[in-house]
Amino acid sequence: MGRYSYSQPSEDEPLFGNNDDSDYSETEDLIRRDQAELSLERCSQVHYPLQPEVEFGFPQVCYCGAHPVLATSNTRNDQGRRYYTCANKDDGDCHIFKWWDDAVMDEMRARDVHVFQLAEKVESLTLLTDYDTEEKLRNLEKMVGDMAKDKSYLCEEYIDFNPQPKERKTRVFIERHREEGHQKLWNDYFSETPTYPHNIFRRRFRMNKALFLRIVHRLSTKVEYFQPRVDATGRSSLTPLQKCTASIRQLAYGGGSDTVDEYVRIGETTSRRSLHNFAAGIIDLFGDEYLRRPTPEDLQRLLYIGEQRGFPRMTQVNFHVNGNPYNLAYYLTDGIYPKWATFIQSIRLPQGQKHSLFAQTQEAVRKDVERAFGVLQARFAVVRNPSNIWDKEKIGNIMRAGIILSKMNDHQELRTTVVNLKKEKMWLHFPSIYLHLS
């Protein structure tokens, strides 16, 4: 350590050197020199000059004298945010740090103050003489020119340091030849000599052809989305038959939106949009007719059916069940519903003939409702399968549209049955009229 070294003293020398000169020895002098050298090395370490804190604007110099550099933050709260720092930030000393957007706002506020001051100076020029005015104007033009340079520098710095947006990807275009898809659909089901007979049409479209064409006609005339259009090149858009077929297939089979692409020649996004517009159009055009409140005639018919099924006097709300009085209208439910007075549930362990008859009748009528919903699920698989849609409103529209279509199909089949019965009756009694109507 240092420039001195110790040696083993001889036997003739005293152990601690010359005792007569103990106040100052050579060893102590070397120790003092070594301490002086250590102090000199500590003093030679880098000490940056004191710099004022950055109050506003872009920092021009760091505390260490270096030029500030821009960096990007990777922290959780400030991901991608730009800031000023120093290239010597890792040397353990204090360096500059300032957010870049804060510096921009400071510069903009400073420019606003500068412009306001210039405006005040312009107003004061009206009180000066012509000579003074010309002199002030020259100075003002110089100041405005300098400010314009500073502003252009600020804009260039903003453009240079602003993160560049990512390159937008071009949309993939697939030529599906939608005209050929419409022609194939027409030849398979809607031509005078279709490829597939009526029973296959009903199984795949969940309704007969007349009802489907009625729906297509109403949608194509009342809903703008299903009206035929022509693009800028004169090419026809997808036909109402293609859009309605894609919607019905999604309702019937409950598959994805791209399952009809190969046959109908319609993309996934367009197919999904067609389904939502189809459901909204069905509710708007047919909801008032098939989702209306029951009329007095409907109530009388339902009460008559209830009496025939073993539930007479359902309009009279004063009755007793299991020894409990009820004075409200009631609904037949199973055990999963809450224990409300308006819900009449079955008797789990009926005792006696009367209780057994009530449980049997209640469960039989309740099963009719479950069968009706089962028919709806079997007809439209989208009601039975888990939904892939996140929007609750769109899910509700699909459910209501399925109920309306199911009721429309039932009414259409009922009319067909009535017409057939009438035709048979006319065949038995008035064969000439039957031949005339046929």
Secondary structure, 3 states (H helix, E strand, C coil): CCCCCCCCCCCCCCCCCCHHHCCCCHHHHHHHHHHHHHHHHHHCCCCCCCCCCCCCCCCCCCCCCCCCEEEECCCCCCCCCEEEECCCHHHCCCCCCEEHHHHHHHHHHHHHHHHHHHHHHHHHHCCCCHHHHHHHHHHHHHHHHHHHHHHHHHHHHHHHHCCCCCCCCCCCCCCCCHHHHHHHHHHHHHCCCCCCCHHHHHHHHCCCHHHHHHHHHHHHHHCHHHCCCECCCCCECCCHHHHHHHHHHHHHHCCCCCCCHHHHCCCHHHHHHHHHHHHHHHHHHHHHHHCCCCCHHHHHHHHHHHHHCCCCCCCCCCEEECCEEECCCCEEECCCCCCCCCEEECCCCCCCHHHHHHHHHHHHHHHHHHHHHHHHHHHCHHHHCCCCCCCHHHHHHHHHHHHHHHHHHHHHHHHHHHHHHHHHHHHHHCHHHHHHHC
